[in-house]
Amino acid sequence: MTQRIGWREGVKNIGVAMLVAIVVEAASARSGVDLGIPASTATASPLPLDRLSAQFSFCGKSRRVNCVVDGDTFWFHAKKIRIADIDAPELSPPRCEIERAKGEAAKRRLLTLLNGGKFSIVSDGRDEDRYGRKLRIVTRNGRSIGALLVEENLARRWDGGRRPWCN
């Protein structure tokens, strides 16, 4: 048996839902844009609103603002970001030809994905790695870009340690 609610209570419930949506949106924007906040205070909503974008290129020797270093590292607004949920093959230096080829493919694909539309950057609970890179998960439409690289066999899920790519 369904319970009927009155008109006023229905309007009140819609108002509460709208307020919750506004709070979630604000938290999402705060965690996605401010890369300087400590990971312990970052809050990521289940489906962040994708608001970030830039025109990315490959990183060179000059000042790094919005560029891709390799398959799991890039610069965004002059902050170095390491995609926290994956490990991609190394390019500096690669240990073998297989690692170099797969690393170059991962780097090109990450460039394409970052330039493919708006995205979000959220904390995974860890703030920085030992190299000072911000550890973040990059998503589009709530889906991890790192997971796409894993599905395409260009990266591995991060399991807490690096493993060799050469046989």
TORKOL-4160 file (C-alpha; in steps of 0.2 Angstrom, whole numbers, padded with zeros to 4 digits, m for minus):
167
<pt num="1" X="0000" Y="0000" Z="0000"/>
<pt num="2" X="0007" Y="0017" Z="m0005"/>
<pt num="3" X="0006" Y="0032" Z="0006"/>
<pt num="4" X="0001" Y="0048" Z="m0001"/>
<pt num="5" X="0009" Y="0064" Z="0004"/>
<pt num="6" X="0001" Y="0081" Z="0003"/>
<pt num="7" X="0006" Y="0095" Z="m0009"/>
<pt num="8" X="0015" Y="0105" Z="0004"/>
<pt num="9" X="0026" Y="0090" Z="0010"/>
<pt num="10" X="0030" Y="0086" Z="m0008"/>
<pt num="11" X="0036" Y="0104" Z="m0011"/>
<pt num="12" X="0046" Y="0103" Z="0005"/>
<pt num="13" X="0054" Y="0086" Z="m0001"/>
<pt num="14" X="0059" Y="0094" Z="m0018"/>
<pt num="15" X="0067" Y="0109" Z="m0009"/>
<pt num="16" X="0077" Y="0097" Z="0002"/>
<pt num="17" X="0083" Y="0087" Z="m0013"/>
<pt num="18" X="0088" Y="0103" Z="m0022"/>
<pt num="19" X="0098" Y="0109" Z="m0007"/>
<pt num="20" X="0107" Y="0092" Z="m0006"/>
<pt num="21" X="0111" Y="0094" Z="m0025"/>
<pt num="22" X="0118" Y="0111" Z="m0022"/>
<pt num="23" X="0129" Y="0106" Z="m0008"/>
<pt num="24" X="0135" Y="0091" Z="m0018"/>
<pt num="25" X="0139" Y="0102" Z="m0033"/>
<pt num="26" X="0149" Y="0114" Z="m0022"/>
<pt num="27" X="0159" Y="0100" Z="m0014"/>
<pt num="28" X="0163" Y="0093" Z="m0031"/>
<pt num="29" X="0168" Y="0109" Z="m0038"/>
<pt num="30" X="0179" Y="0113" Z="m0023"/>
<pt num="31" X="0188" Y="0096" Z="m0023"/>
<pt num="32" X="0190" Y="0096" Z="m0042"/>
<pt num="33" X="0197" Y="0113" Z="m0044"/>
<pt num="34" X="0207" Y="0117" Z="m0029"/>
<pt num="35" X="0222" Y="0105" Z="m0031"/>
<pt num="36" X="0231" Y="0113" Z="m0016"/>
<pt num="37" X="0219" Y="0107" Z="m0003"/>
<pt num="38" X="0225" Y="0092" Z="0008"/>
<pt num="39" X="0218" Y="0075" Z="0003"/>
<pt num="40" X="0211" Y="0073" Z="0020"/>
<pt num="41" X="0199" Y="0087" Z="0018"/>
<pt num="42" X="0195" Y="0084" Z="0000"/>
<pt num="43" X="0177" Y="0078" Z="m0003"/>
<pt num="44" X="0173" Y="0069" Z="m0019"/>
<pt num="45" X="0154" Y="0067" Z="m0024"/>
<pt num="46" X="0149" Y="0051" Z="m0032"/>
<pt num="47" X="0147" Y="0059" Z="m0049"/>
<pt num="48" X="0157" Y="0075" Z="m0050"/>
<pt num="49" X="0152" Y="0088" Z="m0062"/>
<pt num="50" X="0165" Y="0089" Z="m0075"/>
<pt num="51" X="0170" Y="0108" Z="m0076"/>
<pt num="52" X="0189" Y="0107" Z="m0080"/>
<pt num="53" X="0197" Y="0108" Z="m0097"/>
<pt num="54" X="0212" Y="0115" Z="m0105"/>
<pt num="55" X="0221" Y="0113" Z="m0122"/>
<pt num="56" X="0235" Y="0100" Z="m0118"/>
<pt num="57" X="0251" Y="0097" Z="m0128"/>
<pt num="58" X="0266" Y="0086" Z="m0124"/>
<pt num="59" X="0278" Y="0093" Z="m0111"/>
<pt num="60" X="0294" Y="0100" Z="m0118"/>
<pt num="61" X="0309" Y="0108" Z="m0109"/>
<pt num="62" X="0300" Y="0125" Z="m0107"/>
<pt num="63" X="0288" Y="0130" Z="m0093"/>
<pt num="64" X="0275" Y="0117" Z="m0090"/>
<pt num="65" X="0257" Y="0123" Z="m0088"/>
<pt num="66" X="0245" Y="0111" Z="m0097"/>
<pt num="67" X="0255" Y="0096" Z="m0104"/>
<pt num="68" X="0257" Y="0077" Z="m0104"/>
<pt num="69" X="0273" Y="0070" Z="m0097"/>
<pt num="70" X="0269" Y="0051" Z="m0100"/>
<pt num="71" X="0254" Y="0039" Z="m0098"/>
<pt num="72" X="0251" Y="0043" Z="m0080"/>
<pt num="73" X="0258" Y="0061" Z="m0077"/>
<pt num="74" X="0253" Y="0078" Z="m0083"/>
<pt num="75" X="0253" Y="0096" Z="m0079"/>
<pt num="76" X="0237" Y="0106" Z="m0076"/>
<pt num="77" X="0237" Y="0124" Z="m0072"/>
<pt num="78" X="0256" Y="0122" Z="m0068"/>
<pt num="79" X="0253" Y="0109" Z="m0055"/>
<pt num="80" X="0260" Y="0091" Z="m0058"/>
<pt num="81" X="0247" Y="0078" Z="m0057"/>
<pt num="82" X="0250" Y="0059" Z="m0056"/>
<pt num="83" X="0235" Y="0049" Z="m0060"/>
<pt num="84" X="0233" Y="0039" Z="m0044"/>
<pt num="85" X="0223" Y="0024" Z="m0049"/>
<pt num="86" X="0235" Y="0018" Z="m0063"/>
<pt num="87" X="0254" Y="0014" Z="m0067"/>
<pt num="88" X="0259" Y="0017" Z="m0085"/>
<pt num="89" X="0275" Y="0012" Z="m0093"/>
<pt num="90" X="0290" Y="0023" Z="m0090"/>
<pt num="91" X="0297" Y="0034" Z="m0103"/>
<pt num="92" X="0312" Y="0042" Z="m0094"/>
<pt num="93" X="0320" Y="0031" Z="m0097"/>
<pt num="94" X="0311" Y="0015" Z="m0103"/>
<pt num="95" X="0320" Y="m0001" Z="m0099"/>
<pt num="96" X="0316" Y="m0010" Z="m0115"/>
<pt num="97" X="0308" Y="m0007" Z="m0132"/>
<pt num="98" X="0292" Y="m0014" Z="m0127"/>
<pt num="99" X="0291" Y="m0002" Z="m0112"/>
<pt num="100" X="0295" Y="0013" Z="m0123"/>
<pt num="101" X="0282" Y="0008" Z="m0137"/>
<pt num="102" X="0268" Y="0005" Z="m0124"/>
<pt num="103" X="0273" Y="0021" Z="m0114"/>
<pt num="104" X="0273" Y="0032" Z="m0130"/>
<pt num="105" X="0255" Y="0024" Z="m0134"/>
<pt num="106" X="0249" Y="0028" Z="m0117"/>
<pt num="107" X="0256" Y="0046" Z="m0117"/>
<pt num="108" X="0247" Y="0049" Z="m0134"/>
<pt num="109" X="0231" Y="0042" Z="m0128"/>
<pt num="110" X="0231" Y="0052" Z="m0112"/>
<pt num="111" X="0234" Y="0068" Z="m0122"/>
<pt num="112" X="0218" Y="0063" Z="m0133"/>
<pt num="113" X="0208" Y="0059" Z="m0117"/>
<pt num="114" X="0212" Y="0075" Z="m0108"/>
<pt num="115" X="0208" Y="0085" Z="m0124"/>
<pt num="116" X="0192" Y="0076" Z="m0127"/>
<pt num="117" X="0181" Y="0087" Z="m0116"/>
<pt num="118" X="0178" Y="0093" Z="m0098"/>
<pt num="119" X="0184" Y="0082" Z="m0084"/>
<pt num="120" X="0186" Y="0081" Z="m0065"/>
<pt num="121" X="0201" Y="0079" Z="m0054"/>
<pt num="122" X="0197" Y="0072" Z="m0037"/>
<pt num="123" X="0207" Y="0066" Z="m0022"/>
<pt num="124" X="0209" Y="0047" Z="m0019"/>
<pt num="125" X="0214" Y="0050" Z="0000"/>
<pt num="126" X="0233" Y="0052" Z="m0003"/>
<pt num="127" X="0239" Y="0070" Z="m0007"/>
<pt num="128" X="0256" Y="0069" Z="m0014"/>
<pt num="129" X="0269" Y="0056" Z="m0019"/>
<pt num="130" X="0287" Y="0056" Z="m0014"/>
<pt num="131" X="0291" Y="0067" Z="m0030"/>
<pt num="132" X="0279" Y="0081" Z="m0025"/>
<pt num="133" X="0266" Y="0076" Z="m0038"/>
<pt num="134" X="0248" Y="0078" Z="m0033"/>
<pt num="135" X="0240" Y="0061" Z="m0033"/>
<pt num="136" X="0222" Y="0062" Z="m0041"/>
<pt num="137" X="0210" Y="0052" Z="m0050"/>
<pt num="138" X="0204" Y="0060" Z="m0067"/>
<pt num="139" X="0186" Y="0057" Z="m0072"/>
<pt num="140" X="0174" Y="0061" Z="m0086"/>
<pt num="141" X="0156" Y="0058" Z="m0083"/>
<pt num="142" X="0160" Y="0049" Z="m0067"/>
<pt num="143" X="0172" Y="0036" Z="m0075"/>
<pt num="144" X="0190" Y="0035" Z="m0072"/>
<pt num="145" X="0201" Y="0040" Z="m0087"/>
<pt num="146" X="0214" Y="0029" Z="m0079"/>
<pt num="147" X="0202" Y="0014" Z="m0080"/>
<pt num="148" X="0200" Y="0017" Z="m0099"/>
<pt num="149" X="0219" Y="0016" Z="m0101"/>
<pt num="150" X="0219" Y="0000" Z="m0091"/>
<pt num="151" X="0205" Y="m0007" Z="m0102"/>
<pt num="152" X="0215" Y="m0002" Z="m0118"/>
<pt num="153" X="0230" Y="m0011" Z="m0110"/>
<pt num="154" X="0241" Y="0005" Z="m0109"/>
<pt num="155" X="0242" Y="0005" Z="m0090"/>
<pt num="156" X="0239" Y="m0006" Z="m0075"/>
<pt num="157" X="0228" Y="m0003" Z="m0060"/>
<pt num="158" X="0239" Y="0004" Z="m0046"/>
<pt num="159" X="0242" Y="m0009" Z="m0033"/>
<pt num="160" X="0255" Y="0000" Z="m0022"/>
<pt num="161" X="0271" Y="m0004" Z="m0032"/>
<pt num="162" X="0279" Y="m0003" Z="m0049"/>
<pt num="163" X="0282" Y="m0018" Z="m0058"/>
<pt num="164" X="0293" Y="m0021" Z="m0074"/>
<pt num="165" X="0285" Y="m0019" Z="m0091"/>
<pt num="166" X="0299" Y="m0029" Z="m0100"/>
<pt num="167" X="0299" Y="m0048" Z="m0101"/>
